[in-house]
Amino acid sequence: MPVKSIAQLANDLRDGAITCRELMAAAVDRHAATEPRLNAYRSWAGDRALAQADAVDTLLATGVDLGPLMGLPVSVKDLYGVPGLPVFGGTDTAFPPDWETAGPVVSALLAQLGIVTGKTQTVEFAFGGLGTNPHAGTPLNPWSGPHAPRAPGGSSSGAGVSLVQGSALLALGTDTAGSVRIPASFTGQTALKITHGRWSLDGIIPLSPSLDTPGLLARTIDDLAVAFAALDPGGSRPVVAAETGLRLGVVRNVVWDGIDDSIAQNTSSALRALEGAGATLNDVELPCAAALLEVFRAGGLAAPELRAFLDRNFPERIERLDPAVMARVQAADEIGATEYLRRRAVLAESGQTARRVFDTVDFLVTPTVPVSAPVVADLADPETYRAANMLALRNTAIVNLLGWCALTLPTGLDANGIPSGLQIIAGPGQEERLLAVGLAVENILGQGPDLLGLPPL
């Protein structure tokens, strides 16, 4: 796969410097060379993608231009409906064919003739932050090597892996508590979590409609910005923000607790580089963080909302769930209506109260994930899984519980040789400003491929 940006490749396709067929063939070759080991995809659509690439080349040759994602290889999380491709949602059995109907996000991609390379692996019903799946196998984190495979991050577990693999240039994921940001952080990619409610959830198997959001993963913030502008109904491509004058609030409560030393060092080095480039850093306390995490650790809204979805639509699937998912679904039986409504009230009140943090800063920054990707074999123990999952999700889940938007970009490699990330957080509806500051930060820290080198594929 050429190491060029989405914008550069889009220009090359239109200028005839490369054909869509050549671009897609490179993606197919990368998949063929590494997929049996990486296990990024639940359903691969390489032959279909090549046929569509030929059609795109014909259209481009006649002057038809349907948008900036036209002809580019895109992987799609196996929660989204894509016509002609099965939807498993991380489960052991495909959903009925009507779930293959494209919702607005996939429809926007297909309308530009973005080419879906396949459906990437996900944690069952997206209910987990590490990326494990006993039904279809856990994707291998490409940075971990074959002898002690590490988790890819979840729940969009195959999404980040597909980008490192080179079988896709953009990945569609979903994010309920960090499910695009965690896999992006663990695999050295970038990701954008959309404000809750900004993009439609139609055509996506739900986990928690109160918290679910579509999301994007890409190799760079520049690629994210292009993709967001192409898919957002009213979006425009963000322009890089000035590197001086940025007021960044470094969250100091909660998010550094239990952090790995090397990840703390990577984050601190990134913050020093930003300050050296002219950004103003202020230590801040995020209001309501303790109350939010109390709700999250008790099961949040996801457990009762997933249980309600299953009881209503697929009760027969409950007994076949991944044990790590089943434990939380069954625990939802203990959450009554009063407690559920109390939790919703806490989140709503916290979302309003916490916004005062932006009175003195423009954006918040935290380590994306405070710990390294765990060894997959260690997660077979339920208690080890529970502790690792909760810690991996903690910093990112806060954003979902508040209904805000956030992105992540890489900061280096930790002591295990696994990428770490910096999370940048903005208030609701601020995606354009968030991407603009992300572009400025990326200019200072460097893009992923230059910053991290290449994984041991």
JOZI-V69245 format. One record per run of one state. SS is the DSSP state (H for helix, E for strand, - for the rest). FROM is the first residue (numbers start at 1). LEN is the number of residues. If there is no record, write none. Layout:
ss = {SS | SS}
from = {FROM | FROM}
len = {LEN | LEN}
This chain:
ss = {- | H | - | H | - | E | - | H | - | E | - | E | - | E | - | E | - | H | - | H | - | E | - | H | - | E | - | H | - | E | - | H | - | E | - | E | - | E | - | H | - | E | - | H | - | E | - | H | - | H | - | H | - | H | - | H | - | E | - | E | H | - | H | - | E | - | E | - | H | - | H | -}
from = {1 | 6 | 16 | 20 | 39 | 41 | 45 | 46 | 62 | 73 | 78 | 80 | 81 | 82 | 83 | 85 | 86 | 97 | 101 | 104 | 112 | 115 | 121 | 124 | 127 | 150 | 151 | 157 | 166 | 170 | 176 | 181 | 188 | 190 | 194 | 204 | 205 | 213 | 219 | 221 | 232 | 247 | 252 | 261 | 277 | 280 | 285 | 289 | 298 | 302 | 314 | 315 | 321 | 323 | 335 | 337 | 360 | 363 | 368 | 375 | 376 | 381 | 382 | 403 | 405 | 414 | 419 | 427 | 431 | 446 | 448 | 453}
len = {5 | 10 | 4 | 19 | 2 | 4 | 1 | 16 | 11 | 5 | 2 | 1 | 1 | 1 | 2 | 1 | 11 | 4 | 3 | 8 | 3 | 6 | 3 | 3 | 23 | 1 | 6 | 9 | 4 | 6 | 5 | 7 | 2 | 4 | 10 | 1 | 8 | 6 | 2 | 11 | 15 | 5 | 9 | 16 | 3 | 5 | 4 | 9 | 4 | 12 | 1 | 6 | 2 | 12 | 2 | 23 | 3 | 5 | 7 | 1 | 5 | 1 | 21 | 2 | 9 | 5 | 8 | 4 | 15 | 2 | 5 | 5}
